[in-house]
Amino acid sequence: MSSKAFISDPWRIHGDALILSVRLTPKSARDEITGIETLADGRCTLKVRVRPPPQEGEANAALIRLIAKALRIPASAVVIEAGATGRVKTLSLQGDPEQLANALAELVADPKS
């Protein structure tokens, strides 16, 4: 599978990192990645739900753990670059950006796996 980013991909390769746009929904019934969503302004985001509330960084910590687990990278390789207090966040993922892009493409193709 090609890692080429399409207009609808919420990620892009930037240097040696992968930049990922996420729309986080806290206080959900379960922790899950549910697919890709296009926002009203046209931006595409990865839709993610987590159980913890957005208090004291709990939802952000759960987001980092979930992304790291889904991509099989250490949690320390996932950093919230922007939007820490909002629903839409920008994450920086450290590792092989091509491999991470391929893993995300596979994940959104079948988000329940």
N, C-alpha and C positions, 0 to 999 in steps of 0.2 A: 504494500500500500504506500502510496506517495505521501510525503509529509507536506506537500505544497499547500499553503494556506489559501483557502478560498475566501471570498468576501464574507461568507456566512460563518467562518471560523472565528471563535472568540479568542484565539491565540495567535501570536506572531513570534518569530524568532528575532531576537535582538542580541547580537554579539554571541556570547556563550550561554545565554539564558533564554528561557521561553517566557514570554509575557502573556498572562492569562487574565481575561476579564470575567468576573464572576458576579452573579446576582444571588445573594444569600438570603434565604428565608429561615430565620430562627424559630424556635418553639414549635418545631414540626414533630410529627409522630415518630419519625425515624431519620437517621442520617443517610442521605442518598444524593447521588448525582442523577438528575432527571432529564438532561438533554441540553439543547441550545435554544435560547430565546432571543428574539429581536425586540429591543426596546423601542419606545415611541420615537426616539431620536435617530433610529436606524442602527445603533450599535448592537452587535451580537454579544451575548454573554452565555457563560455556562451556568445553567440553573442548578443550584445546590441547596439542599435542605439539611438543617441540623437540629438536634433536640434542644440543646441549651438555649437559654434566653440571651438577649444581647446585653448582658450585664457583666461588668468587670472583665471583659474580653473573653468570656466563656464561649460565645458563638464563634468568634474568630479562631480560638484555639481548636475548637471542634472542626472548623473548616480546614485548617492546616493539617490536622491529623487525617481527615477524610481524603483530601487531595493526595497527601503523601502515601497513604495506604493504597489508594486506587492506582497510583502510578509506580508503586514499589520504589519509592525514594525516601530518604530520611526526612523527618519533619523539619529538621534544620535547613533543608534545601528549599523550603517553601517560605517566602517572605511576603507579607502584605506591604506593597509599595505605596498604595493610595486607597483611600476610602475606608479606613479602619472603623469609622463610626457610622458609615452609611451602608445601604444594602448592596450597592454596586462597588465592587472592590477590584483593584488591580494587583495581581500576584506576580511575583518573579520566581520562576522555578529553575534551580540550578541543576545541571547535569547535561547530558547530551541533548541539545535542543531538538535535533531531528528525531531521536528516539522518543522523546517526550511528546512531540507533536503527533507521531504515529500512534503512541499509546492513547493519547486523548481522542484521536480520530476513531480508533477502535472502540473506545469507551462510549462515546456518544452514538456510535452506530448501534450499540447494544448496551444501553446504560444500566440494565439490571444484572449484568454479568460481573 
